[in-house]
Amino acid sequence: MSNYSYSDPLDELYAVYISTRIYLDRYDNLLDQIFQKKMEKFSNEILDYFNSKTIIQRYEIQQQEKQYREKTKQNNEDEKNPAG
């Protein structure tokens, strides 16, 4: 507190309480901001992870479809032109 002298000890106690509440509210707000930023970063990392998994799965499915089409195409050509 400042050098102000309080006539009533309860006034001084109340002033300390108010200044402490202000300090704790600011600290709480700061913690909330830090937590929110960390959660946003974490959420983005999770989304990136699942998006990358989805992209990889799509690529694998496309490759399987491509292999299936090539195999089917080869089988159809083999049926049309039997060797022998």
Secondary structure, DSSP 8 states (H G I E B T S, - for coil): --S---SSHHHHHHHHHHHHHHHHHHHHHHHHHHHHHHHHHHHHHHHHHHHHHHHHHHHHHHHHHHHHHHHHHHHHHHHHS---
